[in-house]
Amino acid sequence: MRTRGSRIGGFIVGLMSVATLWVGGGVQHPARAVTPPRPRNVILMIGDGMGPQQVDLARRLAPGRVLAMDRLDSAPGQMTTDDVYGGVTDSAASATAMATGRKTINGAMSVDAAGQPLETVWDRAETHGKATGIVSSVFLIDATPGVWAAHTADRYNYADIATQQALGLGTWEGRLDGVEVLLGAGAAYYKPQGANGTGGLNLIDALIDRGYEYVRKAADLNRAAAPADRLLGFFGGTAMTYVLDRPLKKGLTEPTLAEMTAKAIEIVSRDPEGFFLVVEGGAIDWTAHKADVAGTLHEVIAFDEAIAVASRFAADNGETLLIVTADHETGGLELGPNPNLPFIAGVRATVDVIWRAIEGGATIDTAMQAYAGIGGAWPALTAQERESIRSCGDPLGVADVLNARAGVAWGWSGCEGAHHTGTKVPVFATGPGAEQFDGSDLDNTDIGNLLFVAVSPD
């Protein structure tokens, strides 16, 4: 068993069967009653921006038409995601609620509305000697993967987030170690030239000096032994390549989210005290912000493939609680009564790739035929559709045309990007204590309070 630094200061979240949580003048949320059993391991999987309609679309078009997340739970719950004032949340506030059991303001990461640090489930797991890991398809210091090990009033304080995540230093006192397994995108933010800089410190070099094995390619990840039980992997740029675009990228060396999940479980499961692992399907949110129906579909399916990996481990292990949920819904997706599923399934690239082809000199008709079959398998573009794409002058115009052809709608259209909504998001769970996540009355703070119990010893 490894020795952890003791906690000093900070707010320790109460786990009360009858209580009320309140922060900085916001709305009140009664705490959910929590009871054992406690698992040895906990895996929390967050589909960033994944609402019920995104899941339903994946159900209709996933291979075999059955999702791994649906197999987890015969009585899945729903979760409200509002911020401390009852408004539509951003990722920082909602992920903070799941990480701490407390509401906060948008933009804040694991601090309360007054900026005071809150204990996170990750802090608690580290205190009890558990191995920890964070995996994401986007940059690791983004809000949802960042809240677990970092405490800051500004989600864009990237240097501080990266330093706390890597070294366990910063606002929360008493921590000696960072996260044992870090796999995702965003290597630049761990270097001195990254956004905000890192005070001249190359965090990658610092972690290598601490015994982390560092990998940059899928093949290296597959071979990684991590003899010190510490693994660092950065792939792609700010985000990893979108799933739909992977076949178009020759020589791609990035692993899949499922492969990163499998390796992370392999490493953290060595700890005799158990582990706490967070896996984020971060690009679901990114594609949904652009109202990219096909891109979002493929990100949800890839996230579900990672869920299948975790589910097999949990079933074999018998001591692992696996929870699957979202931080919020993005885009206000509505499939409508009769979506054109064959059309959606036939789109071969994200709206970003299609627009870049147009910017690179391809005609609108050529690009839309090459990547969406319009003018080939499907009727050619109308003059109005062509002008809609041209007048927007960005990927959102492409998305608008594709959505109309697909028979789906988002809460925003035209040249405006899609935003977060207050739609309830699904919650699936399996393993010891999973029944406490069932039902339709969950709040995101309930996830945090239940997780605190799950990672604490009896």
C-alpha positions in Angstrom: 0.0 0.0 0.0 1.3 3.4 -1.0 1.4 6.2 1.6 -0.5 9.3 0.8 -0.2 12.8 2.1 -2.8 13.8 4.7 -5.4 16.3 4.0 -5.0 19.8 5.4 -7.8 22.3 5.4 -10.5 22.5 2.8 -14.2 21.6 3.2 -14.9 17.9 3.9 -18.2 17.0 2.3 -20.7 15.7 4.7 -22.5 12.5 3.9 -25.9 12.9 5.7 -29.0 11.0 5.1 -31.1 14.0 6.0 -29.5 17.3 5.1 -29.5 20.3 2.7 -26.6 21.5 0.6 -26.3 25.2 -0.1 -23.6 27.3 -1.7 -23.3 31.0 -2.1 -27.0 32.1 -2.3 -28.0 29.4 -4.9 -30.9 27.0 -4.9 -31.1 24.2 -2.3 -30.7 20.5 -3.1 -31.4 17.9 -0.4 -28.6 15.4 0.0 -29.4 11.9 -1.2 -29.3 9.1 1.5 -26.2 7.0 1.0 -25.5 3.5 2.4 -23.0 0.7 1.9 -22.1 -1.6 0.2 -18.8 -0.1 -0.8 -16.9 -1.5 -3.8 -13.1 -1.8 -3.9 -12.9 -0.1 -7.3 -14.9 2.6 -8.9 -15.1 3.6 -12.6 -17.0 6.7 -13.5 -17.6 7.2 -17.3 -18.8 10.6 -18.4 -20.1 11.2 -21.9 -19.6 15.0 -22.1 -22.7 16.5 -23.6 -24.4 13.1 -24.0 -28.2 13.5 -23.5 -31.0 11.0 -24.0 -31.4 11.8 -27.7 -27.7 11.3 -28.4 -27.9 7.9 -26.7 -31.1 7.0 -28.6 -29.4 7.9 -31.9 -26.5 5.5 -31.1 -29.0 2.8 -30.1 -30.5 3.0 -33.6 -27.2 2.9 -35.5 -24.7 1.1 -33.3 -23.4 -2.2 -34.5 -25.8 -4.9 -33.4 -28.2 -2.1 -32.3 -27.4 -2.9 -28.7 -25.4 -0.5 -26.5 -23.1 -1.7 -23.7 -24.5 1.0 -21.5 -28.0 -0.4 -21.9 -26.8 -3.8 -20.8 -25.5 -2.4 -17.5 -28.7 -1.4 -15.9 -32.3 -2.6 -16.1 -33.5 0.5 -14.2 -31.4 3.4 -15.3 -31.8 6.8 -13.7 -31.9 10.4 -14.9 -29.9 13.3 -13.5 -30.5 17.0 -13.3 -27.4 19.1 -14.1 -28.1 22.7 -13.2 -25.5 25.0 -11.6 -25.7 26.5 -8.2 -28.3 29.1 -9.2 -30.5 26.6 -11.0 -29.4 27.7 -14.5 -27.9 25.8 -17.4 -24.5 24.5 -16.3 -21.2 24.5 -18.0 -18.9 21.5 -17.8 -16.9 22.9 -14.9 -19.8 23.4 -12.6 -21.5 20.2 -13.4 -18.4 18.1 -13.2 -17.6 19.8 -9.9 -21.0 18.7 -8.6 -20.1 15.1 -9.4 -16.6 15.5 -8.1 -17.5 17.2 -4.8 -21.2 16.7 -4.1 -21.5 20.5 -4.0 -22.9 23.0 -6.5 -20.8 25.9 -7.8 -20.8 28.7 -10.3 -20.1 28.2 -14.0 -16.4 28.3 -14.7 -15.3 27.1 -11.3 -13.5 23.8 -10.8 -13.8 22.1 -7.4 -14.1 25.3 -5.5 -17.3 26.8 -4.1 -19.0 30.0 -5.2 -16.7 32.0 -3.0 -13.6 30.3 -4.5 -12.8 28.1 -1.5 -11.5 24.6 -2.4 -13.7 21.6 -2.0 -12.6 18.1 -1.4 -13.1 15.9 -4.4 -13.7 12.2 -4.7 -10.3 11.9 -6.2 -8.8 13.6 -3.1 -10.7 11.1 -1.0 -9.6 8.1 -3.0 -5.9 9.2 -2.9 -6.2 9.7 0.9 -7.3 6.1 1.2 -4.4 4.8 -0.8 -6.3 4.0 -4.0 -4.7 4.2 -7.4 -6.3 6.9 -9.6 -6.6 7.5 -13.3 -8.1 10.0 -15.8 -8.7 9.2 -19.4 -10.2 11.5 -22.1 -10.6 11.9 -25.8 -9.9 15.7 -25.4 -7.3 17.6 -23.6 -6.8 16.4 -20.0 -7.0 19.8 -18.4 -10.4 20.6 -19.9 -13.1 21.1 -17.4 -14.6 17.7 -17.0 -11.4 15.7 -16.7 -9.7 18.6 -14.8 -12.0 19.0 -11.8 -11.0 15.8 -10.1 -7.5 16.7 -9.2 -7.5 20.5 -9.6 -9.1 23.3 -7.6 -9.4 26.7 -9.3 -11.9 29.5 -9.7 -11.2 29.8 -13.4 -11.4 26.7 -15.7 -9.1 28.5 -18.1 -6.2 28.7 -15.6 -4.6 25.9 -17.5 -1.2 26.1 -16.0 -2.5 25.6 -12.4 -4.8 22.8 -13.5 -2.0 20.9 -15.3 0.4 21.3 -12.4 -2.1 20.1 -9.8 -3.2 17.2 -12.0 0.3 16.1 -12.6 2.1 16.7 -9.3 -0.7 17.0 -6.7 0.4 20.5 -5.8 -1.5 23.8 -5.6 -4.7 24.9 -3.9 -5.5 21.6 -2.2 -2.9 21.2 0.5 -1.2 18.1 1.7 -1.2 16.0 -1.5 2.1 14.4 -2.4 1.2 12.7 -5.7 -0.6 13.4 -8.9 -2.8 11.1 -10.9 -1.2 7.7 -11.5 -2.6 7.2 -15.0 -3.2 10.1 -17.4 -4.2 9.3 -20.9 -5.6 11.8 -23.4 -4.8 14.8 -25.5 -3.2 18.1 -24.7 0.6 17.6 -24.4 1.3 21.2 -25.1 -0.4 22.3 -21.9 2.1 20.3 -19.9 5.0 22.1 -21.4 6.4 25.7 -20.7 5.1 26.9 -24.0 1.5 25.7 -23.3 -1.4 28.0 -22.7 -0.6 30.3 -19.7 2.8 28.6 -19.5 3.8 26.3 -16.6 6.3 28.6 -14.9 9.1 27.2 -16.9 8.4 23.7 -15.7 8.1 20.9 -18.2 5.5 18.7 -16.5 6.1 15.8 -18.8 9.8 15.7 -17.9 8.9 16.0 -14.2 6.5 13.0 -14.5 9.1 10.9 -16.3 11.5 11.7 -13.5 8.9 10.5 -11.0 8.8 7.1 -12.7 5.9 7.6 -15.2 6.2 5.7 -18.5 5.5 8.1 -21.3 3.8 7.0 -24.5 2.7 8.9 -27.6 1.4 6.2 -30.0 -1.2 3.4 -29.8 1.5 0.8 -30.4 3.5 2.1 -27.5 0.4 2.2 -25.3 -0.3 -1.4 -26.1 3.2 -2.4 -25.1 3.4 -0.2 -22.0 4.3 -2.1 -18.9 4.4 0.9 -16.5 6.7 -0.9 -14.0 6.2 1.9 -11.4 2.4 1.6 -11.9 2.4 5.1 -13.4 1.6 5.9 -17.0 1.4 9.1 -19.0 0.1 9.2 -22.6 -0.6 12.2 -24.9 -2.2 11.7 -28.3 -3.3 14.1 -30.9 -3.4 17.9 -30.3 -5.9 19.7 -28.3 -8.2 16.8 -28.9 -7.7 13.4 -30.4 -8.9 12.9 -34.0 -12.7 12.7 -34.2 -13.8 9.1 -34.6 -15.6 9.7 -37.9 -12.4 11.2 -39.3 -10.0 8.5 -38.2 -10.3 6.4 -41.5 -9.4 9.6 -43.5 -6.2 10.2 -41.6 -3.4 8.1 -43.1 -0.8 6.9 -40.7 -2.9 7.6 -37.6 -1.1 6.5 -34.5 -3.7 7.5 -31.9 -5.3 4.8 -29.7 -9.1 4.6 -29.4 -10.9 5.6 -26.2 -11.6 1.9 -25.6 -7.9 1.1 -25.9 -6.9 3.8 -23.4 -9.6 2.6 -21.0 -8.3 -1.0 -21.2 -4.8 0.1 -20.5 -5.8 2.4 -17.7 -7.7 -0.4 -16.0 -4.8 -2.7 -16.4 -2.5 -0.4 -14.6 -4.7 0.9 -11.8 -6.1 -2.5 -11.0 -2.7 -3.6 -9.7 -3.2 -1.6 -6.5 -4.3 -3.8 -3.6 -6.2 -1.0 -2.1 -8.4 -0.6 -5.2 -8.7 2.3 -7.6 -10.8 5.2 -8.8 -10.9 5.8 -12.6 -12.6 8.6 -14.6 -13.1 8.1 -18.3 -14.5 10.9 -20.4 -15.9 10.8 -23.9 -15.1 14.5 -24.3 -15.5 14.8 -28.1 -19.3 14.1 -27.8 -19.6 17.6 -26.5 -17.3 19.1 -29.2 -19.2 17.6 -32.1 -22.6 18.4 -30.5 -21.6 22.1 -30.2 -21.3 22.1 -34.0 -24.7 20.3 -34.4 -22.8 17.6 -36.2 -25.2 14.7 -36.0 -23.0 12.1 -37.7 -19.9 13.2 -35.8 -21.8 13.0 -32.5 -23.2 9.6 -33.3 -19.7 8.1 -33.8 -18.3 9.7 -30.7 -21.2 8.2 -28.6 -20.6 4.8 -30.2 -16.8 5.0 -29.4 -17.7 6.0 -25.8 -19.9 2.9 -25.6 -17.1 0.7 -26.9 -15.0 2.0 -23.9 -18.0 1.2 -21.6 -18.0 -2.3 -23.0 -14.3 -2.7 -21.9 -15.0 -1.4 -18.4 -18.2 -3.5 -18.2 -16.3 -6.7 -18.9 -13.7 -5.9 -16.3 -16.4 -5.1 -13.7 -18.3 -8.3 -14.4 -15.1 -10.4 -14.1 -13.8 -8.6 -11.1 -17.0 -8.5 -9.0 -15.8 -5.7 -6.7 -16.1 -2.8 -9.1 -18.8 -0.2 -9.3 -19.2 1.2 -12.8 -21.3 4.4 -13.4 -22.0 5.9 -16.8 -23.6 9.3 -17.1 -23.0 12.8 -18.6 -22.2 16.2 -17.2 -24.9 17.8 -19.3 -26.7 17.7 -22.6 -25.3 19.7 -25.5 -27.2 21.0 -28.4 -30.9 20.2 -27.7 -30.9 17.3 -30.2 -34.3 16.1 -31.3 -34.5 13.1 -33.6 -38.1 13.7 -34.6 -40.6 11.1 -35.7 -38.7 9.8 -38.8 -35.0 10.6 -38.9 -33.2 9.5 -42.1 -31.0 6.9 -40.5 -29.4 5.6 -43.7 -28.3 9.1 -44.6 -26.8 9.7 -41.2 -25.0 6.4 -41.3 -23.6 7.2 -44.7 -21.9 10.5 -43.8 -18.1 9.9 -43.9 -16.6 12.9 -42.2 -17.3 15.5 -39.6 -18.5 19.0 -40.6 -15.1 20.3 -39.8 -13.4 18.1 -42.5 -16.1 18.9 -45.0 -15.7 22.6 -44.5 -11.9 22.4 -44.6 -12.2 20.6 -48.0 -14.3 23.5 -49.2 -11.9 26.1 -47.8 -9.1 24.1 -49.5 -10.6 24.6 -53.0 -13.2 21.8 -53.4 -16.5 23.0 -54.6 -19.4 22.8 -52.2 -21.0 20.1 -54.4 -17.9 18.1 -54.7 -17.2 18.1 -50.9 -20.8 17.2 -50.0 -20.9 14.4 -52.5 -17.6 13.0 -51.4 -18.3 13.0 -47.7 -22.1 12.8 -47.5 -23.3 11.2 -50.7 -25.3 14.3 -51.7 -25.4 14.3 -55.5 -24.6 10.6 -55.6 -26.7 8.3 -53.4 -28.8 11.2 -52.4 -30.4 14.1 -54.4 -28.0 16.9 -55.4 -27.8 20.1 -53.4 -30.4 22.7 -54.1 -29.4 26.3 -54.8 -30.7 27.3 -51.4 -28.6 24.6 -49.6 -25.6 25.7 -51.5 -26.1 29.3 -50.5 -26.7 28.4 -46.9 -23.3 26.8 -46.7 -21.6 29.6 -48.5 -23.2 32.4 -46.5 -22.3 30.8 -43.1 -18.7 30.5 -44.1 -17.9 27.9 -41.5 -18.8 24.2 -40.5 -22.1 25.2 -39.1 -23.5 25.9 -42.5 -22.6 22.4 -43.5 -24.2 21.0 -40.4 -27.4 22.9 -41.1 -27.8 21.2 -44.5 -26.9 17.8 -43.2 -29.3 18.0 -40.3 -32.2 19.0 -42.6 -31.3 16.0 -44.9 -31.1 13.8 -41.8 -34.5 14.9 -40.5 -33.1 15.9 -37.1 -33.2 19.2 -35.3 -31.1 20.9 -32.7 -32.0 23.7 -30.3 -30.0 26.1 -32.5 -29.7 26.3 -36.3 -28.3 28.5 -39.1 -24.9 29.9 -38.4 -25.1 29.7 -34.6 -23.4 26.9 -32.7 -25.3 24.7 -30.4 -25.1 25.2 -26.6 -25.7 23.4 -23.4 -29.3 22.7 -22.3 -31.0 21.8 -19.0 -32.1 18.4 -20.3 -31.8 15.6 -17.8 -29.1 13.1 -18.7 -29.1 9.3 -18.3 -27.4 7.4 -15.4 -26.5 3.7 -15.8 -24.7 1.7 -13.1 -23.7 -1.9 -12.3 -21.7 -3.5 -9.5 -21.7 -3.2 -5.7 -24.0 -0.3 -4.7 -25.3 0.3 -8.2 -29.0 0.3 -7.1 -28.4 3.6 -5.3 -28.0 5.2 -8.8 -31.3 4.0 -10.0 -34.5 6.1 -10.3 -35.4 9.4 -11.9 -34.7 11.8 -9.1 -30.9 12.1 -9.1 -29.1 15.4 -9.1 -25.4 15.7 -10.1 -24.6 16.4 -6.4 -26.0 12.9 -5.6 -23.3 11.4 -7.8 -20.6 13.1 -5.8 -22.1 12.1 -2.4 -22.5 8.5 -3.5 -19.0 8.4 -4.9 -17.5 9.7 -1.6 -19.0 6.7 0.1 -18.0 4.3 -2.7 -14.2 5.2 -2.4 -14.1 5.3 1.3 -13.3 2.1 3.4 -15.9 0.5 5.6 
